[in-house]
Amino acid sequence: MTMTMTERALRTVGGQLRFEMAEAASRVAAAAALVARSRQAIADALARRDDATTHLQEAQRRADVNPALLAALRRACAGEIEAGAAHQASLAWAQRQETRARDELAQLRNRDRLVMRGLADERRKDAGRRAQAELREGDDAWLQHARSRAR
């Protein structure tokens, strides 16, 4: 079975698309990992903020209030709130990156499906051409045989 030029070209394009899909899948995995790390960082910052807030409230309830300790605990709470906000921004960016990577992968998959459909169509056409050629050869053989018997 010989391949047509179109079939060879489609196979080449398909191979390139599969390579690009592997790269895109890698980018999706990296972006998903970044999203997971960002979510964990947010959870960690919230936990630290809650701990700092608890310590601050406990320090404020004491009869012997230490102003330096209260100031340090307030700064710690504020720092964890800022860290949480920074992690939220990082999460939003990571989610946008993941969405872009997933969209790119989906587009590549669609292109690959189109190429595979084109390859299947080309193979069907080729099989039809071969079947037609075989029928012509059979008809020619039958005609030659009929002519030789008619003589």
C-alpha positions in Angstrom: 0.0 0.0 0.0 1.5 3.3 -1.1 0.6 6.6 0.6 -0.5 9.6 -1.4 1.2 12.9 -0.9 -1.8 14.2 0.9 -1.8 11.2 3.3 1.9 11.7 4.0 1.4 15.4 4.6 -1.6 14.7 7.0 0.5 12.1 8.9 3.3 14.7 9.2 1.0 17.4 10.4 -0.6 14.9 12.8 2.7 14.0 14.3 3.6 17.6 14.8 0.2 18.3 16.4 0.7 15.3 18.8 4.1 16.8 19.8 2.5 20.2 20.4 -0.3 18.6 22.4 2.2 16.9 24.6 3.9 20.3 25.2 0.5 21.9 25.9 -0.5 19.2 28.3 2.8 19.8 30.1 1.9 23.5 30.4 -1.6 22.6 31.7 -0.1 20.3 34.3 2.4 23.0 35.4 -0.4 25.6 35.6 -2.6 23.3 37.6 0.2 22.6 40.0 0.7 26.4 40.4 -3.0 26.8 41.1 -2.8 24.1 43.7 0.3 25.7 45.4 -1.5 29.1 45.3 -4.5 27.6 47.0 -2.4 26.0 49.6 -0.5 29.3 50.2 -3.8 31.1 50.7 -5.0 28.4 53.2 -1.6 28.7 55.1 -1.8 32.5 55.2 -5.4 32.3 56.5 -4.4 29.8 59.2 -1.5 32.1 60.2 -3.8 35.1 60.2 -6.3 33.3 62.4 -3.6 32.3 64.8 -2.2 35.8 65.0 -5.7 37.2 65.5 -6.4 34.7 68.3 -3.1 35.6 70.0 -3.9 39.3 69.6 -7.4 38.9 71.1 -5.9 36.9 74.0 -3.2 39.6 74.6 -5.9 42.3 74.6 -7.9 40.5 77.3 -5.0 40.3 79.7 -4.9 42.7 82.6 -1.2 43.4 82.1 -1.3 44.5 78.5 2.1 44.8 76.9 1.9 47.6 74.2 4.9 46.3 72.3 3.4 42.8 72.1 0.1 44.2 70.9 1.8 46.2 68.2 3.8 43.2 67.1 0.7 41.0 67.0 -1.2 43.7 65.0 1.7 43.9 62.5 1.6 40.1 62.3 -2.1 40.1 61.5 -1.7 42.8 59.0 1.2 41.0 57.3 -0.8 37.8 57.0 -3.8 39.7 55.6 -1.4 41.3 53.0 0.2 37.9 52.3 -3.3 36.4 51.8 -4.2 39.2 49.3 -0.9 38.6 47.4 -1.6 34.9 47.3 -5.2 35.7 46.0 -3.7 37.7 43.2 -1.2 34.9 42.4 -4.1 32.4 42.4 -6.1 34.6 40.0 -3.1 34.8 37.6 -2.4 31.1 37.9 -6.0 30.3 37.1 -5.9 32.5 34.0 -2.7 30.7 32.9 -4.4 27.3 33.5 -7.4 28.4 31.5 -5.2 29.6 28.6 -3.2 26.4 28.6 -6.4 24.3 28.7 -7.9 26.3 25.8 -4.7 25.9 23.8 -4.8 22.1 24.4 -8.4 22.0 23.4 -7.7 23.8 20.1 -4.8 21.4 19.4 -7.0 18.4 20.1 -9.7 19.8 17.7 -7.0 20.4 15.0 -5.7 16.8 15.6 -9.3 15.4 15.2 -9.7 17.4 11.9 -6.3 16.0 10.6 -7.3 12.5 11.6 -10.7 12.9 9.9 -8.9 14.2 6.8 -6.5 11.2 7.0 -9.4 8.8 7.2 -11.1 10.5 4.3 -7.9 10.3 2.3 -7.6 6.6 3.1 -11.2 6.0 2.0 -10.6 7.8 -1.2 -7.4 5.8 -1.8 -9.2 2.5 -1.1 -11.9 3.6 -3.5 -9.3 4.3 -6.2 -7.7 1.0 -5.6 -11.0 -0.8 -5.7 -11.8 1.0 -9.0 -8.4 0.0 -10.4 -9.0 -3.6 -9.4 -12.4 -3.6 -11.0 -10.9 -2.1 -14.2 -8.2 -4.8 -14.2 -10.8 -7.5 -13.7 -12.9 -6.0 -16.5 -9.9 -5.9 -18.8 -9.0 -9.5 -17.9 -12.6 -10.6 -18.6 -12.6 -8.7 -21.9 -9.3 -10.3 -23.0 -10.6 -13.7 -22.0 -13.9 -13.1 -23.9 -12.0 -11.9 -27.0 -9.7 -14.9 -27.0 -12.7 -17.2 -26.8 -14.5 -15.4 -29.5 -11.6 -16.0 -32.0 
